[in-house]
Structures are given as C-alpha cells and as structure tokens.
C-alpha cells in the first residue's frame, strides 16, 4: 500500500475520533482532560509510526527494465562508429576515477580469428564473452555470443556445443523438406537452411576462424594498449555498463565497412521475406548463448523459412555481412 492511500484511510478513521476528543477537553474535569490528552498523544504516535512504515519499504533495483546498448545498428556509419569509439577511448577517465576492476569495453576485430588466435589479442585482459559467426560468403549465418572467461578453452568448448545444435537444426530442416509437397519455394528455403546449418556445424566442430569481437574489462591504459594491436579494429569503452545481463552488445562484422545494412542471402529467392531465427526444434545451448531476463536476446540465428505450424517460434533479428540490396528482417520484442 502506498503512503498516500494509507494516510487517507487513517484520516477517515481517526479524524472523527480526534474531533470528539478535542470537543470533550473543554467539558470534562481535569482528570478526564489528562486521559483525553494521553489518548490524543497515543493516536498521534500511531499515525506517525504508520507513515514511517509506509515510507520504509524496499525500493528494489532502480535499473530493472533498463537496457544499455553498445555497438552499431542498421543504418549506422561504420567509419563514424570507429571514430567515435577511438575518441571515447582517448577521453576515458584515468584509474583514479575508474573502478578497481576496470571498465567494460567492446573489442571489434579486423578479421575472423580462430580460438587459438585470441590469446595474442586478449591474453592480458579479463574476457567476459566473445562473438562468433561462420563467415560463409553470401549466406546468412548465426551470430552467437559465447560466455568465455578462459580463452581459448571456453570458446572451443562452446563451439563444440554450437556444432551439435547445428547438427540438430540441419536434421530438422531435412525432415521438413521431405514433409513439404507442392510448394517449391518453401522446400528451397528448408533446403537452404539445412545447407547452412550443415556448414556451420562442420566449421564450429573444426574450431573455425569465426570470432570477430569480445567483451573485456580492464583499466584505461590496458584498453588503449589492446586498441593498438594489429588485429584490433576498435575498442569501444562502456563505463556506463555495470551489469552484463542488462547490456546488448552489437559489434560490426569485419566485412561491414561503410554502412550497417540488413542481411542478404544469395541462395534465397528475392521475393521471399527474410527467414526467421531458428528451426522449430532447435534450442540454443545455454553455454553458448548468453541472454538476460529484461534485456533483448543477443543471439541471432541462421536463416529459416516462414513457419507454417503453431509450434514454430517467433522470428528474431538476424545480422549478416554488409551487402547492398538486403531484404528487411522481422524482429521480436524481448
């Protein structure tokens, strides 16, 4: 109950009683006046205690529902983003004004790296997560966010789990191809999804050069040192980030050079709407996918066709290489 509602109820119940007590003070004996005064003080104490109790309730977490976004979105200028990140890094406060464990930052790479190649780039900083994608030319592939405190061990283990999930997706697509008759375009979409999922499974199982970004935490001087390394494209500091479960990171892909554009898949019919996020039976690996309750999902999936059955999941945002003529995608609200 809010304090205002409580006070109204107290007024309705106690004010008539207080009025009667005050009226009797002028009509009764000294002893009665003492008793009436004591009652008045008691009622006042009860009133003050009730108000204090109403205001002394837990406020909860004021950040609930807030989402911090770091990175780029469709339509952003990639060179502009790189310049802004460099300026923010140069202006980042020195350690005296920085938390003891440093500042979170989004590190974007110039090219895709294998897990074993990450140590030379990120070996001296605390890593929270990496971003991976199988760079199949002209195809949409899933962007996965992999929690990884140990590099490369955690990344290799998570890639194996993603590969197993992709095997299940490919099998589901092939089953749908076999079950679909009379709709050549839909069969093509399912077949395309199976082909992509098979390629992704093989790549992740082999420990592919698929990592293109990471979320790290370090002091400003260390972040500047990371930014100067050959494989690093940008270090975007995010001192406003305090909780990773309420932050969405969207680094640019290495092949995005001018403007962040919607995805395109050369194997899909031009008239076909952009496919949805994942197959009906596929479910992201809890180790390989990091998401949060209030924050939108950060895992983006390989192409699947428009679903025909009620069991199909809603589509999610898909990100792919910078390409002109990309078709719009459907996005869910998380």
ROFI-97764 format. One record per residue (C-alpha): residue in one letter; x, y, z. Coordinates in nm, 4 decimals, padded with zeros to 6 digits. Layout:
(rec A, (X, Y, Z)) ...
***
This chain:
(rec X, (00.0000, 00.0000, 00.0000)) (rec X, (00.1290, 00.3447, -00.0892)) (rec X, (00.1755, 00.6110, 00.1766)) (rec X, (-00.0971, 00.8328, 00.0283)) (rec X, (-00.3573, 00.5551, 00.0407)) (rec X, (-00.2600, 00.4682, 00.3981)) (rec X, (-00.2904, 00.8295, 00.5127)) (rec X, (-00.6361, 00.8612, 00.3589)) (rec X, (-00.7569, 00.5544, 00.5435)) (rec X, (-00.6106, 00.6825, 00.8713)) (rec X, (-00.7755, 01.0216, 00.8194)) (rec X, (-01.1147, 00.8605, 00.7597)) (rec X, (-01.0936, 00.6519, 01.0781)) (rec X, (-00.9091, 00.8767, 01.3231)) (rec X, (-01.0163, 01.2321, 01.2426)) (rec X, (-01.3726, 01.1846, 01.3767)) (rec X, (-01.2288, 01.0379, 01.6972)) (rec X, (-00.9818, 01.3246, 01.7355)) (rec X, (-01.2624, 01.5764, 01.6870)) (rec X, (-01.4649, 01.4160, 01.9648)) (rec X, (-01.1628, 01.4141, 02.1985)) (rec X, (-01.0915, 01.7830, 02.1388)) (rec X, (-01.4574, 01.8725, 02.1974)) (rec X, (-01.4643, 01.6901, 02.5293)) (rec X, (-01.1495, 01.8598, 02.6589)) (rec X, (-01.3444, 02.1745, 02.7250)) (rec X, (-01.6324, 01.9932, 02.9007)) (rec X, (-01.4662, 01.7451, 03.1340)) (rec X, (-01.2770, 01.7530, 03.4582)) (rec X, (-00.9008, 01.7835, 03.4928)) (rec X, (-00.8641, 01.4057, 03.5270)) (rec X, (-01.0663, 01.3472, 03.2131)) (rec X, (-00.8576, 01.6082, 03.0327)) (rec X, (-00.5403, 01.4206, 03.1269)) (rec X, (-00.6846, 01.0938, 02.9990)) (rec X, (-00.8055, 01.2577, 02.6792)) (rec X, (-00.4654, 01.4196, 02.6241)) (rec X, (-00.2941, 01.0838, 02.6702)) (rec X, (-00.5255, 00.9278, 02.4160)) (rec X, (-00.4543, 01.2095, 02.1732)) (rec X, (-00.0770, 01.1565, 02.2070)) (rec X, (-00.1208, 00.7824, 02.1563)) (rec X, (-00.3216, 00.8328, 01.8406)) (rec X, (-00.0587, 01.0764, 01.7102)) (rec X, (00.2193, 00.8239, 01.7775)) (rec X, (00.0270, 00.5529, 01.5915)) (rec X, (-00.0214, 00.7895, 01.2979)) (rec X, (00.3494, 00.8786, 01.2775)) (rec X, (00.4503, 00.5121, 01.3027)) (rec X, (00.2166, 00.4182, 01.0196)) (rec X, (00.3570, 00.6911, 00.7936)) (rec X, (00.7146, 00.5858, 00.8726)) (rec X, (00.6372, 00.2196, 00.7973)) (rec X, (00.4757, 00.3075, 00.4658)) (rec X, (00.7843, 00.5005, 00.3518)) (rec X, (01.0371, 00.2474, 00.4858)) (rec X, (00.9723, -00.0202, 00.2238)) (rec X, (01.2419, -00.1634, -00.0068)) (rec X, (01.2843, 00.0399, -00.3220)) (rec X, (01.4097, -00.2540, -00.5271)) (rec X, (01.6586, -00.2299, -00.8105)) (rec X, (01.6054, 00.1035, -00.9898)) (rec X, (01.7749, -00.0360, -01.3027)) (rec X, (01.5090, -00.3023, -01.3655)) (rec X, (01.3876, -00.2716, -01.7227)) (rec X, (01.6801, -00.0582, -01.8350)) (rec X, (01.8907, -00.1907, -02.1220)) (rec X, (02.2283, -00.0484, -02.2237)) (rec X, (02.3293, -00.0898, -02.5870)) (rec X, (02.6891, -00.0799, -02.7077)) (rec X, (02.7867, -00.1083, -03.0738)) (rec X, (02.6116, -00.0443, -03.4047)) (rec X, (02.2633, -00.0855, -03.5519)) (rec X, (02.1293, -00.0978, -03.9081)) (rec X, (02.1957, 00.2285, -04.0886)) (rec X, (02.4930, 00.3331, -03.8761)) (rec X, (02.8094, 00.4563, -04.0429)) (rec X, (03.0874, 00.2112, -03.9636)) (rec X, (03.3697, 00.4680, -04.0072)) (rec X, (03.1720, 00.7063, -03.7863)) (rec X, (03.1371, 00.4406, -03.5193)) (rec X, (03.5098, 00.3634, -03.5297)) (rec X, (03.5980, 00.7319, -03.4915)) (rec X, (03.3560, 00.7746, -03.2006)) (rec X, (03.4939, 00.4665, -03.0250)) (rec X, (03.8501, 00.5941, -03.0633)) (rec X, (03.7524, 00.9345, -02.9239)) (rec X, (03.5726, 00.7775, -02.6268)) (rec X, (03.8737, 00.5590, -02.5547)) (rec X, (04.1112, 00.8563, -02.5659)) (rec X, (03.8867, 01.0502, -02.3275)) (rec X, (03.8343, 00.7616, -02.0867)) (rec X, (03.8991, 00.8587, -01.7255)) (rec X, (04.2259, 00.7561, -01.5661)) (rec X, (04.2390, 00.4809, -01.2990)) (rec X, (04.1696, 00.7252, -01.0141)) (rec X, (03.8146, 00.7631, -01.1475)) (rec X, (03.7777, 00.4042, -01.2700)) (rec X, (03.6535, 00.1031, -01.0686)) (rec X, (03.9297, -00.1190, -00.9359)) (rec X, (03.8411, -00.3983, -01.1773)) (rec X, (03.8357, -00.1635, -01.4757)) (rec X, (03.5851, -00.0625, -01.7408)) (rec X, (03.3873, -00.2839, -01.9758)) (rec X, (03.4639, -00.2400, -02.3444)) (rec X, (03.3569, -00.3920, -02.6758)) (rec X, (03.6578, -00.5038, -02.8815)) (rec X, (03.5895, -00.5414, -03.2567)) (rec X, (03.8386, -00.7324, -03.4710)) (rec X, (03.9563, -00.6633, -03.8250)) (rec X, (03.9043, -01.0242, -03.9304)) (rec X, (03.7677, -01.3517, -03.8021)) (rec X, (04.0022, -01.5358, -03.5660)) (rec X, (04.0218, -01.8959, -03.4507)) (rec X, (04.0013, -01.9537, -03.0739)) (rec X, (04.3759, -02.0159, -03.0537)) (rec X, (04.4413, -01.6748, -03.2075)) (rec X, (04.2574, -01.4873, -02.9346)) (rec X, (04.5266, -01.5258, -02.6716)) (rec X, (04.7659, -01.2949, -02.8555)) (rec X, (04.4969, -01.0256, -02.8726)) (rec X, (04.3124, -01.0673, -02.5415)) (rec X, (04.5500, -01.2656, -02.3251)) (rec X, (04.6249, -00.9863, -02.0775)) (rec X, (04.2671, -00.8647, -02.0214)) (rec X, (03.9672, -01.0091, -01.8415)) (rec X, (03.7276, -01.1503, -02.1026)) (rec X, (03.3553, -01.1820, -02.0361)) (rec X, (03.2278, -01.3046, -02.3740)) (rec X, (03.3175, -01.3377, -02.7409)) (rec X, (03.1072, -01.3116, -03.0552)) (rec X, (03.1283, -01.5653, -03.3344)) (rec X, (02.9843, -01.6237, -03.6787)) (rec X, (03.0735, -01.8638, -03.9589)) (rec X, (03.1626, -01.6287, -04.2481)) (rec X, (03.0005, -01.8136, -04.5387)) (rec X, (03.0151, -01.5829, -04.8433)) (rec X, (02.6719, -01.4572, -04.9418)) (rec X, (02.4879, -01.6561, -04.6758)) (rec X, (02.3154, -01.5623, -04.3519)) (rec X, (02.4679, -01.7374, -04.0539)) (rec X, (02.4005, -01.7264, -03.6844)) (rec X, (02.5708, -01.4765, -03.4570)) (rec X, (02.6412, -01.6369, -03.1203)) (rec X, (02.7541, -01.4702, -02.8007)) (rec X, (02.9703, -01.7101, -02.6043)) (rec X, (03.0490, -01.6530, -02.2358)) (rec X, (03.4232, -01.7106, -02.2070)) (rec X, (03.6347, -01.6345, -01.9051)) (rec X, (03.9133, -01.8677, -02.0188)) (rec X, (04.0473, -01.8077, -02.3671)) (rec X, (04.0646, -02.0211, -02.5749)) (rec X, (03.9358, -02.3153, -02.3652)) (rec X, (03.5831, -02.1840, -02.3061)) (rec X, (03.5472, -02.0773, -02.6685)) (rec X, (03.6498, -02.4185, -02.8025)) (rec X, (03.4090, -02.5976, -02.5673)) (rec X, (03.1202, -02.3670, -02.6609)) (rec X, (03.1896, -02.4110, -03.0332)) (rec X, (03.1522, -02.7864, -02.9918)) (rec X, (02.8112, -02.7326, -02.8306)) (rec X, (02.7043, -02.4978, -03.1111)) (rec X, (02.8140, -02.7595, -03.3660)) (rec X, (02.5913, -03.0209, -03.2000)) (rec X, (02.2978, -02.7804, -03.2065)) (rec X, (02.3577, -02.7070, -03.5742)) (rec X, (02.3507, -03.0811, -03.6494)) (rec X, (02.0033, -03.0954, -03.4923)) (rec X, (01.8889, -02.7929, -03.6918)) (rec X, (02.0110, -02.9441, -04.0188)) (rec X, (01.8294, -03.2713, -03.9467)) (rec X, (01.5090, -03.0818, -03.8686)) (rec X, (01.5327, -02.8853, -04.1942)) (rec X, (01.5830, -03.2034, -04.3965)) (rec X, (01.2791, -03.3591, -04.2302)) (rec X, (01.0757, -03.0550, -04.3270)) (rec X, (01.1981, -03.0759, -04.6857)) (rec X, (01.0773, -03.4362, -04.7006)) (rec X, (00.7413, -03.3444, -04.5455)) (rec X, (00.6731, -03.0444, -04.7718)) (rec X, (00.4986, -03.1109, -05.1018)) (rec X, (00.3511, -02.8777, -05.3594)) (rec X, (00.5457, -02.5676, -05.2521)) (rec X, (00.8792, -02.5495, -05.4323)) (rec X, (00.9779, -02.2174, -05.2759)) (rec X, (00.9219, -02.3425, -04.9223)) (rec X, (01.1213, -02.6561, -04.9977)) (rec X, (01.4024, -02.4345, -05.1250)) (rec X, (01.4002, -02.2371, -04.8012)) (rec X, (01.4173, -02.5527, -04.5908)) (rec X, (01.6929, -02.6952, -04.8090)) (rec X, (01.8880, -02.3708, -04.7797)) (rec X, (01.8550, -02.3803, -04.4014)) (rec X, (01.9834, -02.7382, -04.3918)) (rec X, (02.2787, -02.6478, -04.6112)) (rec X, (02.3775, -02.3529, -04.3928)) (rec X, (02.3341, -02.5453, -04.0689)) (rec X, (02.5499, -02.8311, -04.2006)) (rec X, (02.8239, -02.5869, -04.2979)) (rec X, (02.8080, -02.4131, -03.9600)) (rec X, (02.8259, -02.7437, -03.7725)) (rec X, (03.1334, -02.8515, -03.9660)) (rec X, (03.3050, -02.5156, -03.9163)) (rec X, (03.2441, -02.4925, -03.5418)) (rec X, (03.3452, -02.8558, -03.4901)) (rec X, (03.6774, -02.7789, -03.6579)) (rec X, (03.7401, -02.4738, -03.4378)) (rec X, (03.6898, -02.2295, -03.7229)) (rec X, (03.8197, -01.8769, -03.7583)) (rec X, (03.4795, -01.7379, -03.6570)) (rec X, (03.5384, -01.4992, -03.3635)) (rec X, (03.5157, -01.1314, -03.4543)) (rec X, (03.4551, -00.9433, -03.1265)) (rec X, (03.4816, -00.9695, -02.7489)) (rec X, (03.3589, -00.8017, -02.4327)) (rec X, (03.6501, -00.7307, -02.1989)) (rec X, (03.7142, -00.5434, -01.8756)) (rec X, (04.0352, -00.3578, -01.7972)) (rec X, (04.1871, -00.0288, -01.6881)) (rec X, (04.2017, 00.2557, -01.9456)) (rec X, (04.5741, 00.2171, -02.0153)) (rec X, (04.5313, -00.1553, -02.0849)) (rec X, (04.2343, -00.0919, -02.3136)) (rec X, (04.4408, 00.1589, -02.5123)) (rec X, (04.7166, -00.0978, -02.5449)) (rec X, (04.4644, -00.3506, -02.6795)) (rec X, (04.3398, -00.0945, -02.9330)) (rec X, (04.6910, -00.0588, -03.0753)) (rec X, (04.7252, -00.4267, -03.1653)) (rec X, (04.7250, -00.5253, -03.5283)) (rec X, (04.4165, -00.7495, -03.5230)) (rec X, (04.2003, -00.4970, -03.3356)) (rec X, (03.9683, -00.2725, -03.5308)) (rec X, (03.8188, -00.0753, -03.2427)) (rec X, (03.7877, -00.0689, -02.8651)) (rec X, (03.4597, 00.0912, -02.7610)) (rec X, (03.4704, 00.1664, -02.3858)) (rec X, (03.1430, 00.1402, -02.1972)) (rec X, (03.1881, 00.2888, -01.8471)) (rec X, (02.8094, 00.3124, -01.8205)) (rec X, (02.7839, -00.0679, -01.8169)) (rec X, (02.7607, -00.2204, -01.4695)) (rec X, (02.5642, -00.5383, -01.5424)) (rec X, (02.6240, -00.7561, -01.8463)) (rec X, (02.2818, -00.9186, -01.8113)) (rec X, (02.1249, -00.5811, -01.8930)) (rec X, (02.3532, -00.4901, -02.1797)) (rec X, (02.3256, -00.5691, -02.5506)) (rec X, (02.6498, -00.5610, -02.7489)) (rec X, (02.6305, -00.5349, -03.1297)) (rec X, (02.9813, -00.5150, -03.2790)) (rec X, (03.0269, -00.4520, -03.6511)) (rec X, (03.1202, -00.7516, -03.8622)) (rec X, (03.4672, -00.7406, -04.0219)) (rec X, (03.3141, -00.7198, -04.3711)) (rec X, (03.0933, -00.4225, -04.2797)) (rec X, (03.2991, -00.1284, -04.4000)) (rec X, (03.0684, 00.1593, -04.4878)) (rec X, (02.7117, 00.1325, -04.3543)) (rec X, (02.5481, -00.1370, -04.1421)) (rec X, (02.2850, -00.2856, -04.3732)) (rec X, (02.0132, -00.5502, -04.3398)) (rec X, (02.1138, -00.9062, -04.4252)) (rec X, (02.1068, -01.0654, -04.7674)) (rec X, (02.1309, -01.4303, -04.8661)) (rec X, (02.2170, -01.5035, -05.2274)) (rec X, (02.0659, -01.8531, -05.2047)) (rec X, (01.7164, -01.7319, -05.1110)) (rec X, (01.4514, -01.6133, -05.3589)) (rec X, (01.4335, -01.2351, -05.3864)) (rec X, (01.0566, -01.2322, -05.3265)) (rec X, (01.0825, -01.4367, -05.0087)) (rec X, (01.0608, -01.2499, -04.6767)) (rec X, (01.3663, -01.2770, -04.4578)) (rec X, (01.3648, -01.6082, -04.2729)) (rec X, (01.3180, -01.6465, -03.9036)) (rec X, (01.5688, -01.7236, -03.6350)) (rec X, (01.5862, -02.0933, -03.5746)) (rec X, (01.4261, -02.4220, -03.6558)) (rec X, (01.1207, -02.5251, -03.4538)) (rec X, (01.3041, -02.7970, -03.2675)) (rec X, (01.6382, -02.6260, -03.2223)) (rec X, (01.7116, -02.4604, -02.8915)) (rec X, (02.0247, -02.2570, -02.8173)) (rec X, (02.2860, -02.4136, -02.5976)) (rec X, (02.2797, -02.2496, -02.2537)) (rec X, (02.6577, -02.2424, -02.2519)) (rec X, (02.6936, -02.0896, -02.5946)) (rec X, (02.4203, -01.8285, -02.5660)) (rec X, (02.4085, -01.5504, -02.3109)) (rec X, (02.0861, -01.3593, -02.2551)) (rec X, (01.9036, -01.1965, -01.9706)) (rec X, (01.5536, -01.1545, -01.8393)) (rec X, (01.4931, -00.7843, -01.9091)) (rec X, (01.7371, -00.7453, -02.1914)) (rec X, (01.6617, -00.8418, -02.5506)) (rec X, (01.8133, -01.1660, -02.6730)) (rec X, (02.1558, -01.1178, -02.8202)) (rec X, (02.1781, -01.4413, -03.0147)) (rec X, (02.0897, -01.4123, -03.3796)) (rec X, (02.0290, -01.7122, -03.5972)) (rec X, (02.0843, -01.8587, -03.9366)) (rec X, (01.8070, -01.8360, -04.1938)) (rec X, (01.4938, -02.0447, -04.1637)) (rec X, (01.1705, -02.0160, -04.3595)) (rec X, (00.8442, -01.8647, -04.2543)) (rec X, (00.6894, -02.1221, -04.0221)) (rec X, (00.3617, -02.2918, -04.1101)) (rec X, (00.2847, -02.4669, -03.7836)) (rec X, (00.1738, -02.3221, -03.4487)) (rec X, (00.4774, -02.4781, -03.2816)) (rec X, (00.7182, -02.2557, -03.4706)) (rec X, (00.8971, -01.9909, -03.2621)) (rec X, (00.8690, -01.6205, -03.3444)) (rec X, (01.1450, -01.4739, -03.5650)) (rec X, (01.4375, -01.2831, -03.4204)) (rec X, (01.6725, -01.0245, -03.5602)) (rec X, (01.9365, -01.1641, -03.7921)) (rec X, (02.2600, -00.9881, -03.8721)) (rec X, (02.4833, -01.0688, -04.1641)) (rec X, (02.7556, -00.9162, -04.3785)) (rec X, (02.7371, -00.5688, -04.5184)) (rec X, (02.5598, -00.6131, -04.8516)) (rec X, (02.3549, -00.3902, -05.0746)) (rec X, (02.0055, -00.4853, -05.1662)) (rec X, (01.9464, -00.6719, -04.8447)) (rec X, (01.5911, -00.7662, -04.7634)) (rec X, (01.4233, -00.6449, -04.4430)) (rec X, (01.4100, -00.8758, -04.1476)) (rec X, (01.1462, -00.9405, -03.8851)) (rec X, (01.2289, -00.8793, -03.5230)) (rec X, (01.0722, -00.9844, -03.1981)) (rec X, (01.0277, -00.7782, -02.8853)) (rec X, (01.2111, -00.9369, -02.5947)) 
***
